[in-house]
Amino acid sequence: MLRTHNCGQLRKSDVGTEVTLCGWVESKRDHGGAVFIDLRDRYGITQVVIGPPEADKSLIDQAGHVPAESVILIRGKVSDRLEGKTNEKLPTGEIEVRSEHFEILNAAATPPFTPGQAELPGEDLRLKYRFLDLRRTEMQRAMVLRSRIVKIMRDYFAQHDFIDVETPILGRSTPEGARDYLVPSRVHPGEFYALPQSPQLYKQILMVAGFDRYVQVAKCFRDEDLRADRQPEFTQLDLEMSFVDADDIMSLIDGLVAATAKEVLGKDIALPLPRMTYEEAMRRFGSDAPDLRFGMEIVDVTDVAKKTEFRVFRGTADAGKFVRGINVKNAADKYSRRQIDELTSWVQNDFGAKGLAWFRVEEDGSLWSPIAKNFDAEHLAEIKEKLDGQPNDLLMFLADTWDVTCRGLSGLRKRMAVELELFSPNDLNCSWVTEFPMFERDEESDRYVAMHHPFTAPLADDLPRLKDQPEKCHAQAYDLVINGSEAGGGTIRIHDPGVQQQVFDLLGIDEETAKDRFGFLLDALKYGAPPHGGIALGVDRWVMLFAGLENIREVIAFPKTQKASDLMTEAPGEVDSQQLEELHLRTIKAKS
């Protein structure tokens, strides 16, 4: 090794030790006769002094001209810092290294930004020069945390007798759900592989093969529109188990959540994690991934709306729609009329709501609002009682379809909780949402689609409904929710070929199409498939949540932008005509 120690290692107990350090020049200060360099690597920063009597003038001059972010090697002796010059912010702040040898291993060009600068540049610039951005302490901490969490996961499942099996990256396209990334075959003209959206089919086949506990840290790919918490390529902790039910899998993951929270955050998580059905989550919070770090539960006042003379409420209720609201506690004096108008425009533009009604609870307990004159005292009292209104509370309502009231009030809950600082970034709330609907209706194609995937088993009690009442079927499905984000999702799978074909029929997948797309799985199910189920945990999202970050790109070394491009390597890019010819492809100009 070129170095004897790293830049975060030396302490007062090392004073007098001869050391060799290597790293990057974080900053330098020329004090006229001596140069002070803050030398950085991923372990920390050590102050290096290049001056008399250890260094001669030529060495001092060389150090004074070294560019920032250059890679250097120094050799010298650990010394106490002068009295009053210690740096309590650094673990190495009591010592410095008096250098007798200085060597530039690689002089850096002038960087577009420096990792230590106070104000971050724009994200595009950071992604373009990701090799510089990854030198930042915050990024390196995130990468170290990611490594720790993956190790915790691997160790946990190894302790529970899981077998780590790698499944193929090049597979067959099974176009259900998100778009596949396709890879043309050179040796099979006109045919394509697909990059896996998940190892779903392979892991089910592993259960048929008798590997009753499979796990993998798997790379997956989906060609879909991106958000702050999504990427076209992502990593998931994927597992499958045989001879289990949903409770077994959720209990297993409960233990992983507790182990991760304890080791990473030092938090004790009470087990079992709380569970609620999908229907309860939508009724109380308007979301299938509810944030439970704060209250503001949704309350249905449709029954009161039917009795009022306020046309918006009464007309909505009479049309079979809903009037639902939330109580934003102690917030009446925190939102001006202008701010409420801004919230109104927001729910209209983002969620399609027709408007936002509100009441302020006065000191005397009465409700005040521009629309209060449209309600009699009895109905105002009922509304106040239903929402447990107290002085200075702000009561907010949407009158619309179930879907709009769910999405709009869920959005309001999250936005106002952030604005009012109703939770700490250090809070960690984990729960399960279970019993999702098996199917949802796709209005565009006028057919049923699987809410999770077409291999999900229905609840045993709902199996008879598959034929005549599919809309009333609930799945043996379960999502792990952390701080209002889906952190994992899984299901018990269909292991009966007949039931699997029933589901395919409902989804408009006839026997011929099913055999073409999933024939290998259907064949496997005929040869002794055990009851089985599993779950996939989003590794990127776990790291983001446990790090208290809001952008998934902050925990991925080389992420894509929201347009699925890599600014550093400029991928995707064009390829030459010979490559296209070998793949039996040609390009056509996209329509503008």
Secondary structure as GFF3:
##gff-version 3
##sequence-region A 1 592
A	DSSP	three_ten_helix	12	14	.	.	.	ID=ss1
A	DSSP	beta_strand	18	30	.	.	.	ID=ss2
A	DSSP	beta_strand	35	41	.	.	.	ID=ss3
A	DSSP	beta_strand	44	50	.	.	.	ID=ss4
A	DSSP	alpha_helix	57	64	.	.	.	ID=ss5
A	DSSP	beta_strand	71	80	.	.	.	ID=ss6
A	DSSP	beta_strand	95	106	.	.	.	ID=ss7
A	DSSP	alpha_helix	123	128	.	.	.	ID=ss8
A	DSSP	alpha_helix	130	133	.	.	.	ID=ss9
A	DSSP	alpha_helix	137	159	.	.	.	ID=ss10
A	DSSP	beta_strand	163	164	.	.	.	ID=ss11
A	DSSP	beta_strand	182	184	.	.	.	ID=ss12
A	DSSP	beta_strand	192	194	.	.	.	ID=ss13
A	DSSP	alpha_helix	200	208	.	.	.	ID=ss14
A	DSSP	beta_strand	213	221	.	.	.	ID=ss15
A	DSSP	beta_strand	233	242	.	.	.	ID=ss16
A	DSSP	alpha_helix	246	260	.	.	.	ID=ss17
A	DSSP	pi_helix	261	265	.	.	.	ID=ss18
A	DSSP	beta_strand	275	277	.	.	.	ID=ss19
A	DSSP	alpha_helix	278	285	.	.	.	ID=ss20
A	DSSP	beta_strand	299	300	.	.	.	ID=ss21
A	DSSP	alpha_helix	302	305	.	.	.	ID=ss22
A	DSSP	alpha_helix	311	318	.	.	.	ID=ss23
A	DSSP	beta_strand	322	328	.	.	.	ID=ss24
A	DSSP	three_ten_helix	332	334	.	.	.	ID=ss25
A	DSSP	alpha_helix	337	351	.	.	.	ID=ss26
A	DSSP	beta_strand	357	361	.	.	.	ID=ss27
A	DSSP	beta_strand	367	368	.	.	.	ID=ss28
A	DSSP	three_ten_helix	372	374	.	.	.	ID=ss29
A	DSSP	alpha_helix	377	386	.	.	.	ID=ss30
A	DSSP	beta_strand	394	400	.	.	.	ID=ss31
A	DSSP	alpha_helix	402	419	.	.	.	ID=ss32
A	DSSP	beta_strand	430	434	.	.	.	ID=ss33
A	DSSP	beta_strand	439	442	.	.	.	ID=ss34
A	DSSP	beta_strand	447	450	.	.	.	ID=ss35
A	DSSP	three_ten_helix	460	466	.	.	.	ID=ss36
A	DSSP	three_ten_helix	470	472	.	.	.	ID=ss37
A	DSSP	beta_strand	477	482	.	.	.	ID=ss38
A	DSSP	beta_strand	485	492	.	.	.	ID=ss39
A	DSSP	alpha_helix	497	506	.	.	.	ID=ss40
A	DSSP	alpha_helix	511	525	.	.	.	ID=ss41
A	DSSP	beta_strand	532	538	.	.	.	ID=ss42
A	DSSP	alpha_helix	539	546	.	.	.	ID=ss43
A	DSSP	three_ten_helix	552	555	.	.	.	ID=ss44
A	DSSP	alpha_helix	577	582	.	.	.	ID=ss45
###
